[in-house]
């Protein structure tokens, strides 16, 4: 199964989600999952933000090799399930061919309408930590749902 995480710039939320999802899948012994990320407004080859790198290190995930990539129809078509960070990303992904396989991450994980994942970009390290905390909680629920 190919999982794709999408945010705006692909330098903080979706790279953290990608790395944390990979870690959770490994911890749970799920070998048949591929995880990637992209951004609706990303500039290709931009590294993850310094804050995302630091928060990743605190959580045992390495984002140093991450490079942003702009979401394209080809990337959308390769994914089995696409998880966006906010409701605002939904329509953009649907227009690129994601209809029927795109979900707001916290709505999918919890089964109810939520606000999405707050963008920490431009915020301090605590904002990134809070975003990572929410991502970890939602990703655990997401994998619970995928496993059932």
N, C-alpha and C positions, 0 to 999 in steps of 0.2 A: 504494500500500500504506500502510495506517495502522498505525503502531507505537505502542504504549502502554507506558510504563515506570511501574511501581508499587512504592512503598515504604509505609512506615507513615504518616508525617506530611506527605509531599510538600513538604518544605522543604529537603532536602539531597540524598539519594542520587538519587531519581528526577528532580528538576529538573536536577541535574548530568548525569545520563544523557541526558535529553532534549536539553539544549544541546550536549553533546559528540557525540551521535548526529547531530544536525542538521549540525554542523561537519564530521564525517566524511563524511556523505552529500554535502555540497556539495563537499568536496575531491575526492571520487571521481566527481563529475559525475552523481550519482544525483538526478534531478529528480522522479521519480514516487513519492516517499515523503513521508508526513506523520508528524510525530513529536509526541507529547504525553505528559503524565504526570499521575498522580493518586495519592492515598494512601488506604489502607484505613481509617485513623483520622484523616484530615486534618480540619482546621478550614478551611472555605472562606475564601479571600482573604488568608491569612497569607502574607507575603513569604518568600522564601528566607532562610536564616540568613545572618548577616554573614560567617561563615566560608565558606559556599558561594559567596557573592557574590565574596569575595576570591580564592578558588581558581579560580573561573570567569574572573575578570579575568586571572589569571596565565596561563590557558590560551587566552585570546582569545575567551571566550564571555561574553555579557552576561545575567545573571540578574535584572537590576533590575526588569524588568516581570513576572517570574514571580509568580503568586499560586496558592497551594495550592487544590486542589479534592478533595472527598471522592469516592472511587470509587463509582459508581452502576451499575445494570444498563444504563442508556442509554450511559454511557461505554464499558462493556465491549462492548456490541453494536456500537459504531462501529469498534472496533479489529479489524484483521486478525490481528495477532500481539500478545500481551501478554507482557512480560518483567518478572517480579517479582525483588526483590532477594534474598529468602531463601525456603527451602522453606516456612516458616511462612505466607507470603503466598499460597501456591498455593491452598489450600482456600477461603480467603475469596473469591478471584477466581472459582474454579469455582462457588461458590454464587451468584454474581451473573451466571452465564451464560457464563463463560469456558472451560468444559471443552472441550478439544481445541485451544485456541489460546493457552493460557497455559503459560509455561516459566520456570524459574529461569534468570536471564540467563547465569550462567557454565556451567550444565549445557548449555544450548542452544549457546552459543558454542564450548565445548570438546568437547561430545559425551560427557562423563562426569560422574558425580555429584560435586558440589563443595559447599562450605559456603555459597555465596551471597556477597553483598557486605556487609561489616561496616558497621554504622550508626555514623557519626562523631558523631551528635548528642550534644552535651554535652562533646565532646572538644576538644582544641586544634587549631590550624591544621594541624599535621603529620598529625593523624588524618584531616582532610578531604583533605589532599594525597594520603595513602596510598589513601584510598577513590577519589579521582579517577584515580590511577594505575591501579588495578585496573579501574575502569570503562573507561578508555581502551583498555586491553589487550583486555578482553572485548568491547567494542564493535567493535574492529577485526576480531576473529574472527567476531563475529556478522554483520557486513557481508560478510566473506569467504563465510560459509555461505549467506547470503541471495543472494549473487551467483552461487553455483554451482548 
